[in-house]
Amino acid sequence: MSKCLSLWPSSLCGAHGHCVNNTCVCDIGWTQTKEFNFYVEDDELQTGLCNYNEKIINSIYGINLVFAVVCILVQLSTIERKKQIKRAVPALVLFSLSILISSWRLLDPSAVVTENVPFTFVFANLTLLICLLDHIAGHRLHIYLSSTFPFILEKGNARKYGDYFLKIFPYFVVMDIITLQLWWIGIFLETKLALICFRASLVWAVIRYLYGFLNIYLLKVYIMDMQSVISLKLRSNNDIPSPVVAKMQTILPFAIRIRRAKIMFPLLTWPMYALPIIWNLWLQNLGYLFPLVFLVVKASILVEMISSYQKRSAMRTNILSDPLDVDVEPVDTVSFSGMLPATLTTEKDQTV
């Protein structure tokens, strides 16, 4: 029979249990779990760490469920035109999957990641959707800025970095799709091989952050170029139309805010992916970390949707006297390291 499990720096059976005759006896309210557990076989689960608290997990998923429902209601309440329905679909799918995951887990405690195939499949693809929307957000932001202010590409540094960004975009999307499917595929493999597959997906997630920082740097280049153009226009008369500069002055603060969000979120979340690659104890606690990150994502989206709605209402007040029509719509694209609301719309998108 296997001995009681110990994962550094925890003691035998973890902080909420003690070892008795090679069996972990857990404190009241704590037990072992098969979720993200690659260190003991199913028939020896009683030797695993006592690190699972169902009340805490249910609370996290319950809050996720509430936030997802609120996000859907807010998103639907801000849709006013046919164009917005199509643009809001990705966010609505994200919220719907989150409701499914949260409800599923609350109704069926045996639905755990890396053990239950259907649940793991949906969970992995919810994570995939967040990653894909992050890629799409950066891609759309680049397309928008380059099409709305083409002179930036001609007079600034953004063309070189933007072209490189667009070239590698498809490869990152494909790799995300492949690596996240390893989560549920690993259930059919031996435990050691499943652990290798799961950690391979984490390694790619860390690499993906490099792509995210390229996006952040590209946004910085755009911001610097826009600031240069605005400064030049204010100092002298040039061939850049004044309405375009006015529109740039409107968008510049938003771009700066998005860049800050895209810096802070990766710094807060990278340990969730990086540490489990080398730290076994951290990996086994991912059952708490992933739903917490989902919660932060939805909370950020909700704040952004409310902010966008308030800006749209303020602009309506002055729309008759303001010749510059900058559309502010509900959030339709979500970023794992920030958000791209539909505030950034091309002139073509502004038609019904």
C-alpha positions as CSV (number, residue, x, y, z in Angstrom):
1,M,0.0,0.0,0.0
2,S,1.2,3.5,-0.8
3,K,2.4,5.9,1.9
4,C,0.7,9.1,2.7
5,L,1.4,11.8,0.1
6,S,3.5,14.8,0.9
7,L,4.0,17.6,-1.7
8,W,6.6,20.3,-0.8
9,P,6.4,22.3,1.4
10,S,3.3,20.6,3.0
11,S,3.6,17.9,5.5
12,L,2.1,14.4,5.1
13,C,-1.5,14.7,4.0
14,G,-1.3,18.5,3.8
15,A,-2.3,21.2,6.2
16,H,-5.7,19.8,6.9
17,G,-5.0,16.2,7.6
18,H,-2.7,13.7,9.3
19,C,-1.3,10.3,8.4
20,V,-2.6,7.3,10.3
21,N,-1.4,3.8,9.2
22,N,-0.6,5.1,5.7
23,T,-4.0,6.7,5.3
24,C,-4.7,10.4,5.4
25,V,-7.4,11.3,8.0
26,C,-8.8,14.7,7.0
27,D,-10.0,17.5,9.3
28,I,-13.8,18.2,9.4
29,G,-14.8,19.9,6.2
30,W,-11.8,18.7,4.2
31,T,-11.2,15.7,2.0
32,Q,-9.2,14.5,-0.9
33,T,-10.1,15.2,-4.5
34,K,-9.4,13.7,-8.0
35,E,-9.3,17.2,-9.5
36,F,-5.8,18.1,-10.8
37,N,-4.6,15.1,-8.9
38,F,-1.8,13.4,-10.8
39,Y,0.0,12.0,-7.8
40,V,-2.1,9.2,-6.5
41,E,-4.1,6.5,-8.3
42,D,-7.9,6.5,-7.9
43,D,-7.9,3.4,-5.8
44,E,-5.4,5.0,-3.4
45,L,-7.1,8.4,-3.1
46,Q,-7.2,8.0,0.7
47,T,-3.4,8.6,0.7
48,G,-3.7,12.0,-1.0
49,L,-3.6,15.5,0.4
50,C,-6.6,16.8,2.4
51,N,-6.8,20.0,0.3
52,Y,-10.4,20.0,-0.9
53,N,-13.1,22.0,0.8
54,E,-16.4,21.6,-1.0
55,K,-18.0,24.6,0.7
56,I,-15.2,26.9,-0.5
57,I,-15.4,25.5,-4.0
58,N,-19.2,25.8,-4.2
59,S,-19.0,29.4,-3.0
60,I,-16.6,30.3,-5.8
61,Y,-18.7,28.6,-8.4
62,G,-21.9,30.1,-7.0
63,I,-20.4,33.6,-7.2
64,N,-19.3,32.8,-10.8
65,L,-22.9,31.8,-11.6
66,V,-24.3,35.0,-10.2
67,F,-21.8,37.2,-12.1
68,A,-22.4,35.3,-15.4
69,V,-26.2,35.8,-15.1
70,V,-25.7,39.5,-14.3
71,C,-23.3,39.9,-17.2
72,I,-25.7,38.4,-19.7
73,L,-28.6,40.6,-18.4
74,V,-26.4,43.7,-18.7
75,Q,-25.2,42.8,-22.1
76,L,-28.7,42.1,-23.5
77,S,-30.0,45.3,-22.0
78,T,-27.4,47.4,-23.9
79,I,-28.2,45.9,-27.3
80,E,-30.1,48.4,-29.3
81,R,-29.3,47.7,-33.0
82,K,-29.1,44.6,-35.2
83,K,-25.4,45.1,-35.7
84,Q,-24.8,44.8,-31.9
85,I,-26.4,41.4,-31.7
86,K,-23.8,39.8,-33.9
87,R,-21.0,41.7,-32.1
88,A,-22.2,40.5,-28.7
89,V,-22.3,36.8,-29.6
90,P,-18.8,35.9,-28.3
91,A,-19.4,37.5,-24.9
92,L,-22.8,35.9,-24.6
93,V,-21.4,32.4,-25.4
94,L,-18.7,33.0,-22.8
95,F,-21.2,33.9,-20.2
96,S,-23.5,31.0,-21.1
97,L,-20.6,28.5,-20.9
98,S,-19.7,29.9,-17.5
99,I,-23.3,29.4,-16.3
100,L,-23.2,25.8,-17.6
101,I,-19.9,25.1,-15.8
102,S,-21.0,26.7,-12.5
103,S,-24.4,25.1,-12.4
104,W,-23.0,21.7,-13.4
105,R,-20.4,21.8,-10.6
106,L,-22.9,22.9,-8.0
107,L,-25.4,20.2,-8.9
108,D,-22.8,17.4,-9.4
109,P,-19.8,17.6,-7.1
110,S,-18.3,14.6,-8.9
111,A,-17.9,16.8,-12.0
112,V,-14.2,17.7,-11.6
113,V,-11.5,18.7,-14.1
114,T,-9.0,16.0,-15.2
115,E,-11.4,13.3,-14.0
116,N,-14.9,13.8,-15.6
117,V,-14.5,13.8,-19.4
118,P,-17.6,15.9,-20.4
119,F,-17.0,18.4,-17.6
120,T,-13.3,18.7,-18.4
121,F,-14.1,19.1,-22.1
122,V,-16.4,22.0,-21.5
123,F,-14.1,23.5,-18.8
124,A,-11.1,23.4,-21.2
125,N,-13.0,24.9,-24.0
126,L,-14.3,27.7,-21.8
127,T,-10.7,28.5,-21.1
128,L,-10.0,28.2,-24.8
129,L,-12.7,30.7,-25.6
130,I,-11.2,33.2,-23.2
131,C,-7.8,32.8,-24.9
132,L,-9.3,33.1,-28.4
133,L,-11.2,36.2,-27.4
134,D,-7.9,37.7,-26.1
135,H,-6.2,37.0,-29.4
136,I,-9.2,38.4,-31.3
137,A,-9.3,41.5,-29.1
138,G,-5.7,42.3,-29.9
139,H,-6.2,41.5,-33.6
140,R,-9.3,43.7,-33.9
141,L,-7.6,46.5,-32.0
142,H,-4.7,46.5,-34.5
143,I,-7.0,46.3,-37.5
144,Y,-9.2,49.2,-36.1
145,L,-6.3,51.5,-35.4
146,S,-4.5,50.8,-38.7
147,S,-7.7,51.3,-40.7
148,T,-9.0,54.4,-38.8
149,F,-5.6,56.1,-38.7
150,P,-3.6,54.7,-41.7
151,F,-1.1,57.6,-41.5
152,I,0.1,56.1,-38.2
153,L,1.4,53.1,-40.2
154,E,3.1,55.5,-42.7
155,K,4.6,57.9,-40.3
156,G,5.2,55.9,-37.2
157,N,6.7,52.6,-36.0
158,A,3.5,50.6,-35.8
159,R,3.7,49.0,-39.3
160,K,6.8,46.9,-38.6
161,Y,5.4,45.5,-35.3
162,G,1.8,45.3,-36.5
163,D,2.7,43.2,-39.5
164,Y,4.7,40.8,-37.3
165,F,1.8,40.6,-34.9
166,L,-0.6,39.7,-37.7
167,K,1.7,37.0,-39.1
168,I,2.0,35.0,-35.9
169,F,-1.7,35.5,-34.9
170,P,-3.0,32.2,-36.6
171,Y,-0.2,30.1,-35.1
172,F,-1.1,31.1,-31.5
173,V,-4.8,30.4,-32.2
174,V,-4.0,26.9,-33.5
175,M,-1.6,26.1,-30.6
176,D,-4.2,27.2,-28.0
177,I,-6.8,24.9,-29.6
178,I,-4.4,21.9,-29.6
179,T,-2.9,22.3,-26.1
180,L,-6.2,22.9,-24.2
181,Q,-7.7,19.7,-25.7
182,L,-4.9,17.8,-23.9
183,W,-6.8,18.4,-20.6
184,W,-9.6,16.0,-21.4
185,I,-7.5,13.7,-23.6
186,G,-5.2,13.1,-20.7
187,I,-8.0,11.4,-18.8
188,F,-7.7,8.4,-21.2
189,L,-3.9,8.2,-20.6
190,E,-1.8,6.8,-17.8
191,T,-1.4,9.2,-14.9
192,K,2.3,10.1,-15.6
193,L,1.6,10.7,-19.3
194,A,-1.5,12.8,-18.5
195,L,0.7,14.9,-16.2
196,I,3.2,15.5,-19.0
197,C,0.3,16.5,-21.3
198,F,-1.2,18.9,-18.8
199,R,2.1,20.5,-18.0
200,A,2.8,20.9,-21.7
201,S,-0.4,22.9,-22.0
202,L,0.8,25.1,-19.1
203,V,4.2,25.6,-20.8
204,W,2.4,26.9,-23.9
205,A,0.2,29.1,-21.7
206,V,3.4,30.8,-20.4
207,I,4.7,31.2,-23.9
208,R,1.3,32.8,-24.9
209,Y,2.0,35.5,-22.4
210,L,5.0,36.6,-24.5
211,Y,2.5,37.0,-27.4
212,G,0.3,39.1,-25.1
213,F,3.2,41.3,-24.2
214,L,3.9,41.8,-27.9
215,N,0.3,43.0,-28.1
216,I,1.0,45.4,-25.2
217,Y,4.1,46.7,-26.9
218,L,2.3,47.2,-30.2
219,L,-0.4,49.2,-28.3
220,K,2.3,51.3,-26.7
221,V,3.7,52.0,-30.2
222,Y,0.3,53.1,-31.4
223,I,-0.1,55.3,-28.4
224,M,3.2,57.0,-28.9
225,D,2.5,57.5,-32.6
226,M,-0.9,59.0,-31.9
227,Q,0.6,61.3,-29.3
228,S,3.2,62.4,-31.8
229,V,0.6,63.1,-34.4
230,I,-1.6,65.1,-32.0
231,S,1.4,67.1,-30.8
232,L,2.4,67.8,-34.4
233,K,-1.1,68.9,-35.3
234,L,-1.3,71.2,-32.3
235,R,2.1,72.8,-33.1
236,S,1.6,73.2,-36.8
237,N,-0.7,72.9,-39.8
238,N,-0.3,69.6,-41.6
239,D,-2.2,67.4,-44.0
240,I,-4.0,65.4,-41.2
241,P,-7.6,66.5,-41.0
242,S,-8.7,68.1,-37.7
243,P,-11.7,65.8,-37.2
244,V,-9.4,62.8,-37.4
245,V,-7.1,64.3,-34.8
246,A,-10.1,65.0,-32.6
247,K,-11.2,61.4,-32.9
248,M,-7.7,60.3,-32.0
249,Q,-7.8,62.5,-28.9
250,T,-11.0,60.7,-27.9
251,I,-9.6,57.2,-28.4
252,L,-6.2,57.9,-26.9
253,P,-7.3,57.7,-23.2
254,F,-9.2,54.5,-23.8
255,A,-6.1,52.9,-25.5
256,I,-3.9,53.9,-22.5
257,R,-6.4,52.4,-20.1
258,I,-6.6,49.1,-22.1
259,R,-2.8,48.9,-22.2
260,R,-2.7,49.3,-18.4
261,A,-5.3,46.5,-18.0
262,K,-3.3,44.3,-20.4
263,I,-0.2,44.8,-18.2
264,M,-1.8,44.2,-14.8
265,F,-3.9,41.1,-15.6
266,P,-1.0,38.9,-16.9
267,L,1.2,40.0,-14.0
268,L,-1.6,38.8,-11.6
269,T,-2.4,35.5,-13.4
270,W,0.9,34.2,-14.8
271,P,1.7,32.3,-11.5
272,M,-1.4,30.2,-12.1
273,Y,0.2,28.8,-15.3
274,A,3.9,29.1,-14.5
275,L,4.2,27.7,-11.0
276,P,2.4,24.4,-11.6
277,I,5.0,23.5,-14.2
278,I,7.6,23.1,-11.4
279,W,5.5,23.0,-8.2
280,N,3.4,20.0,-7.6
281,L,1.5,21.5,-4.6
282,W,0.5,24.6,-6.6
283,L,-0.8,22.4,-9.5
284,Q,-3.1,20.4,-7.2
285,N,-4.7,23.7,-6.0
286,L,-5.6,24.8,-9.5
287,G,-9.2,23.7,-8.7
288,Y,-9.5,26.9,-6.7
289,L,-7.5,29.2,-8.9
290,F,-9.2,28.6,-12.3
291,P,-12.7,29.5,-11.1
292,L,-11.3,32.5,-9.3
293,V,-9.7,33.7,-12.5
294,F,-13.0,33.2,-14.3
295,L,-14.6,35.3,-11.7
296,V,-12.1,38.1,-12.1
297,V,-12.6,38.0,-15.9
298,K,-16.4,38.4,-15.5
299,A,-16.1,41.1,-12.9
300,S,-13.8,43.1,-15.2
301,I,-16.2,42.6,-18.1
302,L,-19.1,43.8,-16.0
303,V,-17.2,46.9,-15.0
304,E,-16.3,47.6,-18.6
305,M,-19.8,47.1,-19.9
306,I,-21.2,49.5,-17.3
307,S,-18.5,52.0,-18.1
308,S,-19.2,51.8,-21.8
309,Y,-22.9,52.2,-21.2
310,Q,-22.3,55.3,-19.2
311,K,-20.1,56.8,-21.8
312,R,-22.7,56.1,-24.5
313,S,-25.3,57.8,-22.4
314,A,-23.1,60.8,-21.9
315,M,-22.4,61.1,-25.6
316,R,-26.1,60.9,-26.5
317,T,-26.5,64.0,-24.4
318,N,-24.2,66.0,-26.6
319,I,-24.8,64.2,-29.9
320,L,-26.7,67.1,-31.5
321,S,-23.9,69.6,-30.8
322,D,-21.0,67.2,-31.3
323,P,-20.0,66.7,-35.0
324,L,-17.7,63.8,-34.0
325,D,-19.7,60.6,-33.9
326,V,-17.8,58.1,-31.8
327,D,-20.0,55.1,-31.2
328,V,-19.9,53.5,-27.8
329,E,-21.5,50.0,-27.7
330,P,-21.7,47.1,-25.3
331,V,-18.7,44.9,-24.7
332,D,-18.5,42.2,-27.3
333,T,-15.0,41.0,-27.2
334,V,-13.3,39.8,-24.0
335,S,-9.6,39.7,-23.3
336,F,-8.0,37.4,-20.8
337,S,-5.4,40.2,-20.2
338,G,-7.8,43.1,-20.6
339,M,-10.9,43.9,-22.7
340,L,-11.7,45.4,-26.0
341,P,-15.2,46.9,-25.9
342,A,-17.1,47.8,-29.0
343,T,-16.2,51.4,-28.3
344,L,-13.6,50.8,-31.0
345,T,-15.7,50.5,-34.1
346,T,-14.9,51.3,-37.6
347,E,-17.1,53.7,-39.6
348,K,-18.5,50.7,-41.5
349,D,-19.6,49.1,-38.2
350,Q,-21.5,52.3,-37.2
351,T,-24.2,51.6,-39.8
352,V,-27.3,49.5,-38.9
